[in-house]
Amino acid sequence: MAPIDELKHALSQDVQQLQELEDILLKEKTCLASSDIRALDALTAEKNQLLSEIRERAKQKIRTLVAMGYRPDSGEPSRFIRSAGLTELYSLWKEADVKMSVCQTLNHNNGRIMSHLQKRLSRLTDIFRGATAQQKLYGAKGEHTSVSSRTILASA
């Protein structure tokens, strides 16, 4: 198979799998909203499998581009493809790039939801432990950390 055909095939697979990833990320958001842990575990496994395949194909695409004359230190591959006059290949590359951006945005939003849920769980845990909510400091990564002043709510 010619390098151009290999690249077209790889990009077509990327577009298809990035659409699948987008669907998974939308389902993941629904699972996060409903706290459906079992479904979330299954989606995470499926998402990790897709991401692994996409990463492997990215390596393959770079090798194919290098075989076509692309130099990795010369800038973005899309510029190389466009300057070579490969319009069909360039449109596939852009389509995959747009889908990747959509997936990144969805993944970022899901990460923010998870972060919010973790903070809420942490606050609830502090309440159950009897830690006062007033004494909080920021940690090195900007997260809240408790400075202990514990009050026992009950004892047996």
N, C-alpha and C positions, 0 to 999 in steps of 0.2 A: 504494500500500500504506500502511495506517495505521501511524503510528509504533510502536504497541504490537506490531503484527505484524512490522514490520521488526526490532524488538528481539528478539522471540521467535525469529525466523529466525536472526539473528546469534548468539544464545546457543546455539541448537541446533547451529549450525556449530562454535561454540567447543567445546562438549562433545565433539562427534565428533572434531575435530582435536586436542583435548587428550588424548583417548584414544589417538590415533595417535602423539602425541608421547610419551606414557607408554610405549607399545610400543617406540618408537625408542630411548628412554633405557635400557630394559631390554636391548635388543640391543646398545647402545653399551657397557654394562657388561660384557657377555659378550665383546665384541671387545677391550675393554681387558684383560680377564683373559687372553685368548689371544693378545694382541699382533697381531691381524689388522688391519693398517693399511689395506689396500684396502677392506675392508668398513667400517672406521671412517670413511674418507673419504666413501664413498657415504652412510653414515648422517648424517654431518655436513652434507652438502649437502641431504639431505632434511629434516633438522632445521631448518636455516636457512630453507628455503623455508616450512615450516610456521610458524615463529616470525614471519616477515615477514607472512604472511597474518593471523595472530592479532593482530599489532600494528596492522595496517591496520583490521581489524575493531574493535579497541578504540577507535580514533579515531572510526569510524563510530557505534559505540554511544554514545559521549559526545555526538556531534552529535545523535543521535536523542533521547537523554535531555534535552538542552537544549531541543529542539523540543517536548518534552512538558512543559516547565516546570521541569526540574531546574536548580539553580544549583550550579556546581562548587565554590563556596566554602561550601556548606551542609553538607558532610560526605560520607560514603560514598554512592554511588548505590544500594546495597542498602537503605539506610534510606528513601530517597525512594520506591523501588519498593514497599517494604513498607507505608509510610504511605499510598500511593495505593491500597492494597487490591488490588494485582495479584498474587494468590497464585500463579498458574501461572508468571508471569514471575519472581517472587521465587524459586520453587523451582528454575527453570532457572538463575538467577543463582547460587544457592547450590551447585548441582551443578557448574557451571563453576568456581566458586571452590574447591571441594574438589579437583577434578581438577587445577587449577592448583597447589594446595599439594602434591599428590602429585608432580607434575612437578618442582616446585622442589626437593623433598627428593631425588628421584632425581638431578637435575642436580647438586646439591650433593655427593652421594655420589660421583658420577662425577668431579667436580672434585677431590675428595680423593684418589681413586685416581690420577688423572693427576698430581697434585702429588707423591704418593708415588713414582710411576714416574720423574718428572723428577729427584727427589732421588737416587733409586737410580742413575740414569744419570749424574748429576753426580758421585757418589762413584766410580763405575767409571771415569769419565773422569779424575778426579784420580789414581786408582791407575795408570792407563796413562801419564799424564803424569809420574808420579813425585812428585807433591806429597804431603807428609806429611799424614796424616789428623788429627794431633794439633792443629795450629794452625788453628783455625776461630774466626771471630767472627760475631756476628749483625749483619746489615745493617739498614737502616732499616725494612724491611718484615718483619723477623723471620726472614729466610732466612739460611742459613749461607753465609759467604763465606770463601774460603781466604786465609790469609796465607802468601805464597809462601816456601817453603823447599823447593826442588826437589832431588830426587835422581834422577840418570839411571840407569834400570834396565839399559839396554844401549846400545851404540853400534855403528855399522857401519863 
